[in-house]
Amino acid sequence: MQTNSGRLTKDGIRIHEAADFAGMHAAGQLAARILDDIGTHVFPGQTTGELDRLITQWVADAGATSATIGYKGYKHASCISVNHVVCHGIPGDKVLKEGDILNIDVTVIVDGWFGDTSRMYVAGKISRKAERLVQITHDALMKGIEAAKPGNTFGDIGAAIQTYAESQRTSVVRDFCGHGLGRVFHAPPNVLHYGRPGTGSVLEEGMFFTIEPMINLGRPETKVLADDWTAVTRDKSLSAQYEHSIGITADGADIFTLSPGGLFNTFG
């Protein structure tokens, strides 16, 4: 049985060893490759269930395991969140329409390591307001990653995302956050996408976690539907999300889930 390596900080955050980065890269690259490949299958008339069927097959073909199938009773290899769905949208019979934007979120397990990433897609031609939201969300994530380096704090990451998003007249969802990961799906810390500089735990080399801001065109409030999974914007405004898994190195962040084909953001 494989076990976690490294040590825990006083805040319960695992500090991984240098050798652990290779495992995270392998898992992250598989998840990223699957998201590269799914893009050509997103078009008006496609169903979210068919997208999930393809993803499920590709995970199996790679000899990997889906982290989400069976997680708290969830039955799918992806979450697919369309338009005003913030996160945790359940794939099914929904047919994509011209101009729909959607986030596809995939987590795979490769040799015990978890690779977790999501990105935005559009069915057909994207509207100007939707394109603007998607670009802001991508840029907000990258500003958060720029702040992820030893000596900074998790508050610095959140502040970088919040400051940028709000400067663009959009709002940051407060109800969901990023998380630690490695040989487990979810672990400390909670990575907030808002906050004050200099607050929270100090970043150390060897920390692994996701940054995954959800940005709304309208207000930040959300609600979870009766299925206990699907989160939507309360005001029905459009929402977008991007997610990378990263590891802290001596001089910054190592992004485990970079797109092999350079397709992480194809809107800007």
KEBA-853729 format. One record per atom (N, C-alpha, C): residue in three letters; x, y, z. Coordinates in pm, whole numbers, plus 50000, padded with zeros to 5 digits. Each point is the difference from the previous one (the first is absolute). Example, Ala and Ser with C-alpha at 12.3 -4.5 7.8 and 13.67 -1.06 7.14 Angstrom:
<atoms>
ALA513194943150780;ALA499115011950000;ALA500905012050000;SER499655010549928;SER500825011950006;SER499235010950073;
</atoms>
This chain:
<atoms>
MET500854987950000;MET499155012150000;MET500885012450000;GLN499705009249907;GLN500765012349993;GLN499515009850106;THR500925007350058;THR499655009650104;THR500535013649963;ASN499495010150067;ASN500485013549979;ASN501425001450052;SER500805007549927;SER501355003250045;SER500015014250054;GLY501155004450048;GLY500135013750047;GLY499475001750141;ARG499795012850036;ARG499575003350136;ARG498785009049994;LEU499395002250115;LEU498865009050010;LEU500425012850072;THR499495011449952;THR500215012650070;THR499075000550121;LYS500155010450081;LYS499135001750117;LYS498545002049960;ASP499785004149874;ASP498645001949950;ASP499474987449930;GLY500754989250007;GLY499574987549940;GLY500224999049851;ILE500835008749944;ILE500284999849856;ILE501224991249975;ARG499854990449908;ARG501104990849974;ARG501095006749917;ILE501254998150041;ILE501175004349923;ILE500564987749931;HIS499884999549869;HIS500424988349924;HIS501495000649967;GLU500544988649966;GLU501414998949964;GLU500205002649852;ALA501245002849961;ALA500305003349861;ALA499574989049904;ALA500154987550043;ALA499654988749912;ALA498504999449971;ASP499195006150086;ASP498554999249984;ASP499505008449882;PHE500795009749955;PHE499575008549890;PHE499784992049873;ALA500794989649977;ALA499874992049878;ALA498654993049994;GLY499554994850112;GLY498704993450004;GLY498865009749972;MET500115012050054;MET498975010049975;MET499995004749855;HIS501185000749940;HIS500065003649858;HIS499334989449914;ALA500224987350030;ALA499394989349920;ALA498485000650008;ALA499485001750121;ALA498545000850016;ALA499445012749937;GLY500675011150025;GLY499535012649946;GLY500015000549849;GLN501024993949939;GLN500085000149854;GLN498944991249936;LEU499644989050064;LEU498914991949945;LEU498695007950005;ALA499705006250113;ALA498785007950010;ALA499995011249896;ALA501145006649982;ALA500085011049904;ALA499844995049857;ARG500574988349970;ARG499884994449864;ARG498544996449969;ILE499294994750099;ILE498594996949981;ILE499225012849969;LEU500305010850070;LEU499315012649972;LEU500415005849865;ASP501234997649957;ASP500385003849864;ASP499134992849898;ASP499844986850021;ASP499324991649901;ASP498495002449995;ILE499405004150111;ILE498545001350003;ILE499525012349923;GLY500895009649976;GLY499595012649939;GLY499294998549867;THR500474991049913;THR499384998449869;THR498624993650008;HIS499654994850115;HIS498704993650018;HIS498965009450061;VAL500405012450026;VAL499085010050056;VAL499435008249885;PHE498704998449974;PHE499365007249890;PHE498495000150024;PRO499285009449937;PRO498545000350016;PRO499394986649957;GLY499094994950082;GLY499374987149973;GLY500614988550077;GLN501215001950051;GLN500664989950083;GLN499344999650137;THR500024988450065;THR499494999150136;THR501164999550099;THR499765004950119;THR501034999350104;THR500254985550040;GLY498984991649988;GLY500194985950031;GLY500964993249904;GLU499945003549871;GLU500934994149904;GLU501435004850027;LEU500165012550037;LEU501335004850037;LEU500564991950117;ASP499174997550099;ASP500454992250115;ASP500294985649961;ARG499214994249908;ARG500264986349956;ARG501384998949936;LEU500345009949917;LEU501325000149936;LEU501115001050105;ILE499825009150095;ILE501015001950104;ILE500184987250082;THR498894993650034;THR500064987450076;THR500804989649922;GLN499754999149870;GLN500714990249916;GLN501495003249993;TRP500335012849984;TRP501415003849987;TRP500784997550129;VAL499375002350114;VAL500664997050127;VAL500314985250009;ALA499014991649963;ALA500214985550004;ALA501074995749900;ASP499975005849879;ASP500984996449898;ASP501425003050045;ALA500165010450084;ALA501325003950050;ALA500454991350117;GLY499154990950045;GLY500344991650114;GLY499945007550131;ALA499305011350001;ALA499895008250119;ALA498644997750065;THR499745007150109;THR498754999150074;THR499395013950010;SER498685000749985;SER499315012750025;SER499885002150150;ALA500375011850046;ALA499895003150143;ALA498585003450041;THR499165003549902;THR498665004750035;THR498944989049997;ILE500214989649920;ILE499014989149996;ILE500024992950135;GLY498875000650068;GLY499904994050133;GLY500325009550114;TYR500485012149969;TYR500325009750105;TYR498715005750057;LYS499724996850125;LYS498765004550067;LYS498774996749916;GLY500054988849931;GLY498864995449921;GLY499935005649859;TYR500955008349960;TYR500005005849865;TYR500264988949897;LYS499385001049883;LYS500034989049904;LYS500735002949871;HIS500695011349992;HIS500555004349871;HIS501495003250011;ALA500684999649885;ALA501445002649995;ALA500315014749982;SER498975008349991;SER500205014449983;SER498865007550064;CYS500245012750028;CYS498945009550028;CYS499945009449880;ILE498805002649950;ILE499845008749884;ILE498975010750035;SER500485012450009;SER499205011150053;SER499765010249889;VAL498745001549962;VAL499625008049883;VAL499405013450042;ASN500525010849941;ASN499455013550013;ASN499955005050145;HIS498844999850065;HIS499915005550135;HIS500274989350107;VAL500364987949958;VAL500444989950097;VAL501445003250040;VAL500225001850128;VAL501315004250052;VAL500984988450002;CYS499554988650051;CYS500854988250010;CYS499154987850031;HIS500604988349985;HIS499394987250037;HIS498754996749918;GLY499945005249876;GLY498904996349911;GLY500094985249963;ILE498864993150003;ILE499954985649975;ILE499754997449852;PRO500874992349932;PRO499764996849859;PRO498724991949983;GLY499345002049886;GLY498754992849977;GLY499455002849862;ASP498685001849992;ASP499315001549872;ASP500035014349946;LYS500575009350076;LYS499995014049956;LYS500705001549865;VAL499315006449906;VAL500545002449866;VAL500595014149995;LEU501255001049955;LEU500665013049990;LEU499395008249887;LYS499835013050026;LYS499465009149901;LYS501115009649952;GLU499765006249886;GLU500935009849944;GLU500315010850103;GLY501285002050028;GLY500425010550092;GLY500114995850145;ASP499594987750035;ASP500164995450138;ASP501484999650037;ILE500315004650121;ILE501344998050053;ILE499924989350109;LEU501064992250012;LEU499994989150096;LEU501384997650056;ASN500024996650129;ASN501224995650065;ASN499984984850008;ILE501094993749962;ILE500154985550015;ILE501134997650098;ASP499694992550105;ASP500914997650113;ASP500274985050009;VAL501274996249996;VAL500394985950000;VAL501074997850106;THR499864989250076;THR501054995850093;THR500294985249979;VAL501274996849976;VAL500414986149978;VAL501004995950108;ILE500114987050019;ILE501004994550092;ILE500964991449918;VAL501285003450006;VAL501054992649930;VAL501054995950103;ASP500164987050018;ASP500974994750097;ASP499825006450138;GLY498765002350037;GLY499715005450133;GLY499995015050010;TRP500395007149893;TRP500055014650002;TRP498785005849929;PHE499485011250051;PHE498785006149948;PHE500355011949910;GLY499454999849880;GLY500145011249907;GLY498655006549979;ASP499875012750034;ASP498715007050005;ASP500115013049922;THR499145001649899;THR500055012149919;THR498655002449934;SER499735012549966;SER498805003149924;SER500285012049911;ARG499195001049896;ARG500125011749912;ARG498685002649929;MET499945011349931;MET498785004549934;MET499984996249852;TYR498784997549950;TYR499754996849860;TYR498775007849955;VAL499805000749868;VAL498805006449947;VAL499434991349890;ALA498674999149996;ALA499324993149891;ALA499695010349893;GLY500654998849886;GLY499765009749893;GLY500745013150024;LYS499325011149972;LYS500625013250009;LYS499705006450134;ILE501025005050065;ILE499855005850133;ILE499585014749988;SER499135004450091;SER499605014150004;SER501135008450058;ARG499945013049975;ARG501075008850050;ARG500045000350152;LYS498825000350063;LYS500005000650147;LYS500504986950060;ALA499654988849940;ALA500494987250050;ALA501504998749979;GLU500485004349884;GLU501434999349972;GLU500785008550100;ARG499465011750032;ARG500665008750097;ARG500084993150137;LEU498914993950043;LEU500004993050129;LEU501024988650002;VAL500024992249895;VAL500924988649992;VAL501455004850007;GLN500315010749927;GLN501375005150000;GLN500395005550137;ILE499095007250063;ILE500275005450134;ILE500274988650098;THR499214989349990;THR500164988750091;THR501344993249980;HIS500384997949876;HIS501324994349971;HIS501115008850057;ASP499895012949975;ASP501055009150044;ASP500065000950153;ALA498844999150065;ALA499965000250146;ALA500734987850057;LEU499774988349940;LEU500724988050044;LEU501515002149987;MET500445005149887;MET501445001549979;MET500605010350095;LYS499245010250036;LYS500495009650099;LYS500124993450137;GLY499084991050032;GLY500124992450123;GLY501234991250001;ILE500274993549887;ILE501184991449991;ILE501285008250011;GLU500015011949943;GLU501185008750011;GLU500335003250145;ALA498975000650085;ALA500205003150142;ALA500384987850082;ALA500004988249938;ALA500254987650072;ALA501504996950000;LYS500695005050102;LYS501444997650012;LYS500385000250147;PRO501104993550034;PRO500394999050141;PRO500115013850065;GLY499515001050123;GLY500045012550074;GLY498755008249987;ASN499274998349888;ASN498685006349990;ASN498994991950081;THR498795005150012;THR498964993150075;THR498844996349908;PHE499124991450051;PHE498804996749923;PHE499125012349984;GLY500055009350095;GLY499285012649984;GLY500505008149883;ASP501294999049970;ASP500555006949884;ASP499414994549870;ILE499814986849995;ILE499394993849882;ILE498575005049983;GLY499224999250108;GLY498625004449993;GLY499865014749965;ALA500855008150058;ALA499955014449975;ALA500325003149854;ALA500964993049942;ALA500375002349860;ALA498824997049908;ILE499304989150029;ILE498854996149918;ILE498865010050019;GLN499675003050126;GLN498885008950029;GLN500235014049944;THR501195005350022;THR500305013649954;THR499825001249849;TYR500524990049928;TYR499895000549855;TYR498554998449955;ALA499314989950052;ALA498634997349957;ALA499095012050026;GLU500135005850118;GLU499135011250034;GLU500375012649922;SER501265001449962;SER500405011349916;SER499374999149861;GLN499604987949961;GLN499354997749870;GLN498474999650012;ARG499485004350116;ARG498555000950025;ARG499344986249996;THR500714990150050;THR499434986750019;THR500134996450148;SER499414988950041;SER500034996250141;SER500594986150018;VAL500594997850119;VAL500644987250033;VAL499064991950089;VAL499734987649960;VAL499174991150082;VAL500724996850130;ARG499285001250111;ARG500564997450133;ARG499694986050052;ASP499024993449941;ASP499454987850059;ASP500824987549969;PHE500955001049906;PHE500834988549963;PHE501455004749989;CYS500934990750017;CYS501415003950004;CYS500874988949944;GLY501295003349982;GLY500974989949965;GLY500384991850122;HIS500904990449981;HIS500294990450107;HIS501364993549979;GLY500554995250110;GLY501184991749991;GLY499684986749934;LEU501014993949939;LEU499844986749940;LEU501384993749989;GLY500044987849953;GLY501244992449987;GLY499624985549983;ARG500184992250105;ARG499504986250002;ARG498584999350054;VAL499415011550025;VAL498605001150039;VAL499345010449912;PHE498674999149988;PHE499245009049913;PHE499915013950062;HIS499655000650127;HIS499835012750070;HIS500724999550134;ALA500805010150026;ALA500785000850123;ALA500195014850034;PRO500445003150124;PRO500355013950028;PRO501095004749905;PRO499985013049965;PRO499135010650051;PRO498795002249911;ASN499025007650049;ASN499005006049913;ASN500635012249935;VAL499965000549868;VAL500635010949926;VAL498915009749956;LEU499845010850075;LEU498975009949970;LEU500435008749883;HIS499025004249921;HIS500295008249883;HIS499735014850026;TYR500005003650125;TYR499865013750045;TYR500765001050132;GLY500305012050044;GLY500695001250128;GLY500865012450010;ARG500755000650107;ARG500875011550026;ARG501464995849990;PRO500825008249939;PRO501434996849990;PRO500604997650139;GLY500904990450008;GLY500724997450124;GLY499274991750102;THR498794995549967;THR499234991850095;THR500054985349959;GLY499684991450095;GLY499974985749971;GLY501374993550013;SER500044987049974;SER501244992350012;SER501045004949900;VAL501264998850040;VAL501115003849911;VAL500304988349906;LEU500205003349873;LEU500304989849900;LEU501424994750019;GLU500134986849988;GLU501304993550012;GLU500224990849880;GLU501264998449964;GLU500374990849894;GLU499474986050035;GLY499374993449902;GLY499464986650020;GLY498514999550026;MET499335011550012;MET498545000050013;MET499384997549864;PHE498974991349995;PHE499244997349879;PHE498555004250024;PHE499425007749906;PHE498605004050016;PHE499445004949867;THR498685001449997;THR499345005649882;THR499685014750024;ILE499995007449891;ILE499415013549997;ILE498944999449892;GLU498765003750032;GLU498894997749907;GLU498915010550013;PRO500315012649974;PRO499025010650022;PRO498764998549913;MET498875002750061;MET498715001049931;MET499635014850000;ILE499805005649882;ILE499765014349983;ILE498635002049934;ASN499205008950056;ASN498655002649948;ASN499915013749935;LEU499175000949896;LEU499735013149941;LEU499155008550092;GLY499164993550080;GLY499145007250093;GLY500514999150142;ARG499094997350093;ARG500384999350141;ARG500644986650034;PRO500714999250114;PRO500744987750031;PRO499174988950063;GLU498785002850044;GLU499254989950076;GLU499604988249913;THR500034988150062;THR499624987849932;THR498944992550081;LYS499394990149937;LYS499144990550072;LYS500194986349938;VAL499824989650082;VAL500134986249954;VAL498614994449975;LEU499824993749883;LEU498694994949962;LEU499654987250078;ALA498814995249975;ALA499464988850076;ALA500794987149981;ASP500824999149894;ASP500814987949981;ASP501194999350095;ASP500195010650080;ASP501085001050100;ASP501395001349939;TRP500085002349870;TRP501305001949933;TRP500065013349926;THR499035002349911;THR500085011249906;THR499895013450072;ALA501055008249987;ALA499995013550058;ALA499795010149887;VAL499075009450021;VAL499685010049899;VAL500095014050060;THR500135009949914;THR499975013850047;THR498565003450039;ARG499845006750113;ARG498655003450046;ARG499305009749904;ASP500795008849937;ASP499385009949911;ASP499984995449854;LYS500364987249976;LYS499994993949866;LYS501035006349905;SER500955007450055;SER501055005849916;SER500994989049957;LEU500705002649891;LEU501004990549951;LEU501134998350101;SER500554987750004;SER501134997050087;SER501044992549919;ALA501275002050035;ALA501094992849934;ALA501024995550104;GLN500784989949964;GLN501014994650092;GLN501164994149921;TYR501205001950053;TYR501194992949953;TYR500714994350122;GLU500654988549981;GLU500684993450112;GLU501314993949956;HIS501045002550076;HIS501284993049988;HIS500354993650134;SER500724989049992;SER500674994250118;SER501465004249994;ILE500535004650113;ILE501375005150001;ILE500784994550120;GLY501305000849988;GLY500884997050113;GLY500945011950021;ILE500265003350125;ILE500885011350030;ILE501454995449992;THR500795007449923;THR501434997349985;THR500795011150068;ALA501314999449989;ALA500865009950067;ALA499745014149949;ASP499565001249874;ASP499865013549943;ASP498615003049945;GLY499014991550030;GLY498665003049950;GLY499114987949997;ALA499204998949894;ALA499034989149988;ALA500324991449878;ASP499954986950021;ASP500124990249893;ASP498584995749966;ILE499535003049878;ILE498634996849961;ILE499984985849945;PHE499324991150072;PHE499954985949961;PHE499064997549883;THR499035008849980;THR498914997549906;THR500055008949876;LEU501205004249960;LEU500135007849877;LEU499494991949881;SER499315006649908;SER499494993449881;SER501144995549910;PRO500084986949966;PRO501064995649907;PRO499945006949865;GLY498775003649958;GLY499835006349869;GLY499895015150005;GLY500245006050117;GLY499875014450012;GLY498575004849987;LEU499044991750043;LEU498585002849978;LEU499265004350125;PHE500725003350107;PHE499335002850127;PHE499035011649988;ASN500395010249928;ASN499075011249974;ASN500085003349853;THR498954996749927;THR500005002149855;THR499055011349961;PHE499655008450097;PHE499035010749972;PHE500665013649981;GLY501255001450046;GLY500625013149996;GLY501304999949924;
</atoms>
